[in-house]
Each structure stands twice: as C-alpha cells, then as structure tokens.
Amino acid sequence: MVIPMRDASPMHHRDSAQEPASRRNGSGGTHRLTGSNAVERAKAHLLEMTGQAAESVSSLSRTRDGWRITLEIVELERIPRTTDILASYVVEVDDQGELMSYIRVQRYFRNEVSQ
C-alpha cells in the first residue's frame, strides 16, 4: 500500500495573517513581490521581448506600483570582448511581476567608462 506524503514545509501551511507587514499589501494579505523576485521577473520579460539574456543588474528601486530595474544585456558580441556592444534597459514590473514597461536607455561599448 502506498501512502501519499503531505507537504510539511512551513510555507505550505502559512496563514497570510502571520506574514510580516512588509510581505503584505493593503488588499487583504496578497503578497508583494520582493526585490530579488522582481529582478528575476524583469530578466524573464526582457529575454522574451529582446531575445537576449541579461548580463547584470545595474539598479533596483521600489516604485509606487512595483519595481524599476535596470538591466544590462550584450547586444552584439565582438572580438575582443572589450568591444562588445551592450545596452541598458529599464524594466518596470508591478507588484505581481507583470511587465508594465521597458525601454532601452543607453547603448555603449563594454570598454567605455561611464561618467
């Protein structure tokens, strides 16, 4: 006889009323997206929209409606790598991780020093 196992992890049985206020918004306990999760969602959205994976995160800031994340991607690989063409994209996601906007704000060579 096979006995099904129950998920005994604490996350499985958590009551939203026990969540810290920083993890709830004002709409009845719905979870707000954390910064690290917002970055992962922004990376996924940018990959879907541009076909290029993000190489790094330049900035992360909370907005009234979600998160604003600046991601760097390699748009054109060259030899030597110092001449790769990179781009900075600002991606905004809401508190559920849905894409609100994205825009390329800068293109530059990898070896350029920003001022």
Contacts in CASP RR format, 6 or more apart in sequence:
PFRMAT RR
TARGET T0000
AUTHOR 0000-0000-0000
METHOD contacts of the structure
MODEL  1
MVIPMRDASPMHHRDSAQEPASRRNGSGGTHRLTGSNAVERAKAHLLEMT
GQAAESVSSLSRTRDGWRITLEIVELERIPRTTDILASYVVEVDDQGELM
SYIRVQRYFRNEVSQ
16 24 0 8 1.000
16 28 0 8 1.000
16 29 0 8 1.000
16 30 0 8 1.000
16 31 0 8 1.000
17 29 0 8 1.000
19 29 0 8 1.000
19 31 0 8 1.000
22 32 0 8 1.000
23 31 0 8 1.000
23 32 0 8 1.000
23 34 0 8 1.000
24 30 0 8 1.000
24 31 0 8 1.000
24 32 0 8 1.000
25 31 0 8 1.000
25 32 0 8 1.000
25 95 0 8 1.000
30 95 0 8 1.000
32 66 0 8 1.000
32 95 0 8 1.000
33 41 0 8 1.000
33 66 0 8 1.000
33 67 0 8 1.000
33 93 0 8 1.000
33 94 0 8 1.000
33 95 0 8 1.000
33 96 0 8 1.000
33 97 0 8 1.000
35 60 0 8 1.000
35 62 0 8 1.000
35 67 0 8 1.000
37 97 0 8 1.000
38 60 0 8 1.000
38 66 0 8 1.000
38 67 0 8 1.000
38 69 0 8 1.000
38 93 0 8 1.000
38 97 0 8 1.000
39 57 0 8 1.000
39 60 0 8 1.000
39 67 0 8 1.000
39 69 0 8 1.000
41 93 0 8 1.000
41 97 0 8 1.000
42 54 0 8 1.000
42 67 0 8 1.000
42 69 0 8 1.000
42 71 0 8 1.000
42 91 0 8 1.000
42 93 0 8 1.000
43 53 0 8 1.000
43 54 0 8 1.000
43 71 0 8 1.000
45 91 0 8 1.000
45 93 0 8 1.000
45 99 0 8 1.000
45 102 0 8 1.000
46 52 0 8 1.000
46 54 0 8 1.000
46 71 0 8 1.000
46 73 0 8 1.000
46 89 0 8 1.000
46 91 0 8 1.000
46 102 0 8 1.000
47 53 0 8 1.000
47 54 0 8 1.000
49 99 0 8 1.000
49 102 0 8 1.000
50 73 0 8 1.000
50 89 0 8 1.000
52 73 0 8 1.000
52 74 0 8 1.000
52 75 0 8 1.000
53 73 0 8 1.000
54 71 0 8 1.000
54 72 0 8 1.000
54 73 0 8 1.000
55 71 0 8 1.000
55 72 0 8 1.000
55 73 0 8 1.000
55 74 0 8 1.000
55 86 0 8 1.000
56 71 0 8 1.000
56 72 0 8 1.000
57 69 0 8 1.000
57 70 0 8 1.000
57 71 0 8 1.000
57 72 0 8 1.000
58 70 0 8 1.000
58 71 0 8 1.000
58 72 0 8 1.000
58 88 0 8 1.000
59 68 0 8 1.000
59 69 0 8 1.000
59 70 0 8 1.000
60 67 0 8 1.000
60 68 0 8 1.000
60 69 0 8 1.000
60 70 0 8 1.000
61 67 0 8 1.000
61 68 0 8 1.000
62 68 0 8 1.000
63 92 0 8 1.000
65 94 0 8 1.000
65 95 0 8 1.000
65 100 0 8 1.000
66 92 0 8 1.000
66 93 0 8 1.000
66 94 0 8 1.000
66 95 0 8 1.000
66 97 0 8 1.000
66 100 0 8 1.000
67 92 0 8 1.000
67 93 0 8 1.000
67 97 0 8 1.000
68 90 0 8 1.000
68 91 0 8 1.000
68 92 0 8 1.000
69 90 0 8 1.000
69 91 0 8 1.000
69 92 0 8 1.000
69 93 0 8 1.000
70 88 0 8 1.000
70 89 0 8 1.000
70 90 0 8 1.000
70 91 0 8 1.000
70 105 0 8 1.000
71 88 0 8 1.000
71 89 0 8 1.000
71 91 0 8 1.000
72 86 0 8 1.000
72 87 0 8 1.000
72 88 0 8 1.000
72 89 0 8 1.000
73 86 0 8 1.000
73 87 0 8 1.000
73 89 0 8 1.000
74 84 0 8 1.000
74 85 0 8 1.000
74 86 0 8 1.000
74 110 0 8 1.000
75 85 0 8 1.000
75 86 0 8 1.000
75 87 0 8 1.000
75 107 0 8 1.000
76 84 0 8 1.000
76 85 0 8 1.000
77 84 0 8 1.000
78 84 0 8 1.000
78 85 0 8 1.000
81 110 0 8 1.000
82 109 0 8 1.000
82 110 0 8 1.000
82 111 0 8 1.000
83 109 0 8 1.000
83 110 0 8 1.000
83 111 0 8 1.000
84 109 0 8 1.000
84 110 0 8 1.000
85 107 0 8 1.000
85 108 0 8 1.000
85 109 0 8 1.000
85 110 0 8 1.000
86 107 0 8 1.000
86 108 0 8 1.000
86 109 0 8 1.000
86 110 0 8 1.000
87 104 0 8 1.000
87 106 0 8 1.000
87 107 0 8 1.000
87 108 0 8 1.000
88 104 0 8 1.000
88 105 0 8 1.000
88 106 0 8 1.000
88 107 0 8 1.000
88 108 0 8 1.000
89 102 0 8 1.000
89 103 0 8 1.000
89 104 0 8 1.000
89 105 0 8 1.000
90 101 0 8 1.000
90 102 0 8 1.000
90 103 0 8 1.000
90 105 0 8 1.000
91 99 0 8 1.000
91 101 0 8 1.000
91 102 0 8 1.000
92 99 0 8 1.000
92 100 0 8 1.000
92 101 0 8 1.000
92 102 0 8 1.000
93 99 0 8 1.000
93 100 0 8 1.000
94 100 0 8 1.000
108 114 0 8 1.000
END
